[in-house]
Amino acid sequence: MELQHFRCFVVLAEELHFTRASERLHLSQPHLSRIVNQIEKQLGATLIRRTTRQVTLTDAGKKFFTEAKSVLNRVEEAMQAMQQFAEAETERLTIGFTEMARHYVVPKILSAFCDRIRRYNLIFLKVVPKN
Protein backbone atom coordinates (compact mmCIF):
# COMPACT_ATOMS: atom_id res chain seq x y z
CA MET A 1 0.00 0.00 0.00
CA GLU A 2 1.34 3.41 -0.93
CA LEU A 3 1.50 6.42 1.41
CA GLN A 4 -0.89 8.22 -0.93
CA HIS A 5 -3.51 5.59 -0.08
CA PHE A 6 -3.09 6.32 3.62
CA ARG A 7 -3.44 10.07 2.95
CA CYS A 8 -6.55 9.54 0.84
CA PHE A 9 -8.25 7.43 3.47
CA VAL A 10 -7.36 9.81 6.31
CA VAL A 11 -8.76 12.81 4.42
CA LEU A 12 -11.93 10.91 3.53
CA ALA A 13 -12.33 9.81 7.15
CA GLU A 14 -11.91 13.41 8.31
CA GLU A 15 -14.34 14.83 5.77
CA LEU A 16 -16.81 11.91 5.63
CA HIS A 17 -17.70 13.27 2.20
CA PHE A 18 -16.22 12.10 -1.12
CA THR A 19 -16.54 15.43 -2.92
CA ARG A 20 -14.86 17.48 -0.18
CA ALA A 21 -12.17 14.83 0.31
CA SER A 22 -11.42 14.62 -3.40
CA GLU A 23 -11.20 18.42 -3.59
CA ARG A 24 -8.76 18.51 -0.67
CA LEU A 25 -6.68 15.80 -2.31
CA HIS A 26 -6.89 17.35 -5.79
CA LEU A 27 -8.22 14.05 -7.15
CA SER A 28 -11.34 13.20 -9.07
CA GLN A 29 -14.11 11.65 -7.02
CA PRO A 30 -14.07 8.39 -9.06
CA HIS A 31 -10.30 8.10 -8.55
CA LEU A 32 -10.68 8.52 -4.78
CA SER A 33 -13.42 5.90 -4.80
CA ARG A 34 -11.13 3.47 -6.67
CA ILE A 35 -8.37 4.05 -4.13
CA VAL A 36 -10.72 3.33 -1.23
CA ASN A 37 -11.92 0.17 -2.99
CA GLN A 38 -8.29 -0.93 -3.47
CA ILE A 39 -7.55 -0.35 0.21
CA GLU A 40 -10.61 -2.33 1.28
CA LYS A 41 -9.72 -5.15 -1.09
CA GLN A 42 -6.12 -5.25 0.11
CA LEU A 43 -7.14 -5.25 3.77
CA GLY A 44 -10.05 -7.61 3.24
CA ALA A 45 -12.32 -5.36 5.27
CA THR A 46 -15.08 -2.84 4.66
CA LEU A 47 -13.85 0.51 5.96
CA ILE A 48 -16.70 2.83 5.04
CA ARG A 49 -20.45 2.67 4.58
CA ARG A 50 -21.76 4.76 1.71
CA THR A 51 -25.27 5.92 1.16
CA THR A 52 -26.52 8.55 -1.21
CA ARG A 53 -26.50 11.03 1.66
CA GLN A 54 -23.53 10.17 3.86
CA VAL A 55 -20.30 8.33 4.44
CA THR A 56 -19.63 6.67 7.80
CA LEU A 57 -16.71 4.65 9.08
CA THR A 58 -17.15 1.03 10.08
CA ASP A 59 -15.37 -0.23 13.19
CA ALA A 60 -12.59 -1.48 10.91
CA GLY A 61 -12.55 1.94 9.25
CA LYS A 62 -12.19 3.69 12.61
CA LYS A 63 -9.28 1.41 13.54
CA PHE A 64 -7.61 1.88 10.15
CA PHE A 65 -8.10 5.66 10.40
CA THR A 66 -6.23 5.70 13.73
CA GLU A 67 -3.44 3.51 12.38
CA ALA A 68 -3.17 5.39 9.07
CA LYS A 69 -2.92 8.74 10.89
CA SER A 70 -0.20 7.28 13.08
CA VAL A 71 1.74 6.09 10.02
CA LEU A 72 1.47 9.51 8.36
CA ASN A 73 2.54 11.28 11.55
CA ARG A 74 5.52 8.96 11.88
CA VAL A 75 6.53 9.59 8.26
CA GLU A 76 6.29 13.35 8.86
CA GLU A 77 8.47 13.03 11.98
CA ALA A 78 11.04 11.01 10.01
CA MET A 79 11.10 13.64 7.26
CA GLN A 80 11.61 16.45 9.78
CA ALA A 81 14.36 14.49 11.54
CA MET A 82 16.19 13.97 8.26
CA GLN A 83 15.85 17.65 7.34
CA GLN A 84 17.32 18.61 10.70
CA PHE A 85 20.09 16.07 10.18
CA ALA A 86 20.88 17.49 6.74
CA GLU A 87 20.90 21.02 8.15
CA ALA A 88 23.24 19.94 10.95
CA GLU A 89 25.62 18.60 8.32
CA THR A 90 26.22 22.10 7.00
CA GLU A 91 28.93 24.21 8.54
CA ARG A 92 29.05 27.96 8.85
CA LEU A 93 31.64 30.01 7.05
CA THR A 94 31.68 33.73 7.72
CA ILE A 95 33.43 35.94 5.21
CA GLY A 96 34.18 39.63 5.66
CA PHE A 97 35.09 41.78 2.69
CA THR A 98 35.52 45.38 1.68
CA GLU A 99 33.35 47.18 -0.84
CA MET A 100 36.00 46.94 -3.55
CA ALA A 101 36.55 43.20 -2.99
CA ARG A 102 32.80 42.64 -3.16
CA HIS A 103 32.73 43.65 -6.79
CA TYR A 104 35.96 42.11 -8.07
CA VAL A 105 37.39 39.32 -5.95
CA VAL A 106 34.59 37.78 -3.89
CA PRO A 107 32.31 36.61 -6.75
CA LYS A 108 35.12 34.61 -8.39
CA ILE A 109 36.29 33.03 -5.16
CA LEU A 110 32.79 32.14 -3.96
CA SER A 111 31.78 30.69 -7.29
CA ALA A 112 34.74 28.32 -7.24
CA PHE A 113 34.20 27.50 -3.57
CA CYS A 114 30.47 26.73 -3.93
CA ASP A 115 31.08 24.55 -6.98
CA ARG A 116 33.39 22.32 -4.95
CA ILE A 117 32.01 22.35 -1.42
CA ARG A 118 28.26 22.34 -0.79
CA ARG A 119 28.08 21.68 2.94
CA TYR A 120 28.70 25.25 4.02
CA ASN A 121 26.05 27.81 4.87
CA LEU A 122 27.67 31.05 3.74
CA ILE A 123 27.15 34.31 5.66
CA PHE A 124 28.39 37.54 4.10
CA LEU A 125 29.44 40.56 6.13
CA LYS A 126 30.38 43.86 4.59
CA VAL A 127 33.46 45.22 6.34
CA VAL A 128 33.71 48.99 6.55
CA PRO A 129 37.29 50.14 7.08
CA LYS A 130 37.93 52.52 9.97
CA ASN A 131 39.07 55.97 8.90
C-alpha positions as CSV (number, residue, x, y, z in Angstrom):
1,M,0.0,0.0,0.0
2,E,1.3,3.4,-0.9
3,L,1.5,6.4,1.4
4,Q,-0.9,8.2,-0.9
5,H,-3.5,5.6,-0.1
6,F,-3.1,6.3,3.6
7,R,-3.4,10.1,3.0
8,C,-6.5,9.5,0.8
9,F,-8.2,7.4,3.5
10,V,-7.4,9.8,6.3
11,V,-8.8,12.8,4.4
12,L,-11.9,10.9,3.5
13,A,-12.3,9.8,7.2
14,E,-11.9,13.4,8.3
15,E,-14.3,14.8,5.8
16,L,-16.8,11.9,5.6
17,H,-17.7,13.3,2.2
18,F,-16.2,12.1,-1.1
19,T,-16.5,15.4,-2.9
20,R,-14.9,17.5,-0.2
21,A,-12.2,14.8,0.3
22,S,-11.4,14.6,-3.4
23,E,-11.2,18.4,-3.6
24,R,-8.8,18.5,-0.7
25,L,-6.7,15.8,-2.3
26,H,-6.9,17.3,-5.8
27,L,-8.2,14.1,-7.2
28,S,-11.3,13.2,-9.1
29,Q,-14.1,11.7,-7.0
30,P,-14.1,8.4,-9.1
31,H,-10.3,8.1,-8.5
32,L,-10.7,8.5,-4.8
33,S,-13.4,5.9,-4.8
34,R,-11.1,3.5,-6.7
35,I,-8.4,4.0,-4.1
36,V,-10.7,3.3,-1.2
37,N,-11.9,0.2,-3.0
38,Q,-8.3,-0.9,-3.5
39,I,-7.5,-0.4,0.2
40,E,-10.6,-2.3,1.3
41,K,-9.7,-5.2,-1.1
42,Q,-6.1,-5.2,0.1
43,L,-7.1,-5.2,3.8
44,G,-10.1,-7.6,3.2
45,A,-12.3,-5.4,5.3
46,T,-15.1,-2.8,4.7
47,L,-13.8,0.5,6.0
48,I,-16.7,2.8,5.0
49,R,-20.5,2.7,4.6
50,R,-21.8,4.8,1.7
51,T,-25.3,5.9,1.2
52,T,-26.5,8.6,-1.2
53,R,-26.5,11.0,1.7
54,Q,-23.5,10.2,3.9
55,V,-20.3,8.3,4.4
56,T,-19.6,6.7,7.8
57,L,-16.7,4.6,9.1
58,T,-17.2,1.0,10.1
59,D,-15.4,-0.2,13.2
60,A,-12.6,-1.5,10.9
61,G,-12.6,1.9,9.2
62,K,-12.2,3.7,12.6
63,K,-9.3,1.4,13.5
64,F,-7.6,1.9,10.1
65,F,-8.1,5.7,10.4
66,T,-6.2,5.7,13.7
67,E,-3.4,3.5,12.4
68,A,-3.2,5.4,9.1
69,K,-2.9,8.7,10.9
70,S,-0.2,7.3,13.1
71,V,1.7,6.1,10.0
72,L,1.5,9.5,8.4
73,N,2.5,11.3,11.6
74,R,5.5,9.0,11.9
75,V,6.5,9.6,8.3
76,E,6.3,13.4,8.9
77,E,8.5,13.0,12.0
78,A,11.0,11.0,10.0
79,M,11.1,13.6,7.3
80,Q,11.6,16.4,9.8
81,A,14.4,14.5,11.5
82,M,16.2,14.0,8.3
83,Q,15.9,17.6,7.3
84,Q,17.3,18.6,10.7
85,F,20.1,16.1,10.2
86,A,20.9,17.5,6.7
87,E,20.9,21.0,8.1
88,A,23.2,19.9,11.0
89,E,25.6,18.6,8.3
90,T,26.2,22.1,7.0
91,E,28.9,24.2,8.5
92,R,29.0,28.0,8.9
93,L,31.6,30.0,7.1
94,T,31.7,33.7,7.7
95,I,33.4,35.9,5.2
96,G,34.2,39.6,5.7
97,F,35.1,41.8,2.7
98,T,35.5,45.4,1.7
99,E,33.4,47.2,-0.8
100,M,36.0,46.9,-3.6
101,A,36.6,43.2,-3.0
102,R,32.8,42.6,-3.2
103,H,32.7,43.6,-6.8
104,Y,36.0,42.1,-8.1
105,V,37.4,39.3,-5.9
106,V,34.6,37.8,-3.9
107,P,32.3,36.6,-6.7
108,K,35.1,34.6,-8.4
109,I,36.3,33.0,-5.2
110,L,32.8,32.1,-4.0
111,S,31.8,30.7,-7.3
112,A,34.7,28.3,-7.2
113,F,34.2,27.5,-3.6
114,C,30.5,26.7,-3.9
115,D,31.1,24.6,-7.0
116,R,33.4,22.3,-4.9
117,I,32.0,22.3,-1.4
118,R,28.3,22.3,-0.8
119,R,28.1,21.7,2.9
120,Y,28.7,25.2,4.0
121,N,26.1,27.8,4.9
122,L,27.7,31.1,3.7
123,I,27.1,34.3,5.7
124,F,28.4,37.5,4.1
125,L,29.4,40.6,6.1
126,K,30.4,43.9,4.6
127,V,33.5,45.2,6.3
128,V,33.7,49.0,6.6
129,P,37.3,50.1,7.1
130,K,37.9,52.5,10.0
131,N,39.1,56.0,8.9
